[in-house]
């Protein structure tokens, strides 16, 4: 199967769970319910994983950040987060620049 930037972006948008910055340790943690963070993460600091991996760029462009995906990979819960082959290929291909895309909400 040929991995395209479109497939990589789709895989990033299908990630599961939530990420929050633990105020005590200064590390990002992943949970699968917004309620599971307790007092260690501020409510306004809880981000869906599928949004966490995208960083704002100039104007409407966002960048799919490898270092943020790596934070998720380091948690060793790939199946629960739904890290799929296109994201693994993206992480292995350091010779390819990070993906920059204009993202928009599509209502179904």
GINOR-V720773 format. One record per helix or strand of 2 or more residues. SS is the DSSP state (H for helix, E for strand). FROM is the first residue (numbers start at 1). LEN is the number of residues. If there is no record, write none. Layout:
BEGIN
SS_FROM_LEN ; SS_FROM_LEN
END
This chain:
BEGIN
H_5_9 ; E_18_4 ; E_28_4 ; H_34_7 ; H_43_3 ; E_47_2 ; H_49_4 ; E_54_3 ; E_61_4 ; H_66_8 ; H_78_4 ; H_85_8 ; E_100_3
END
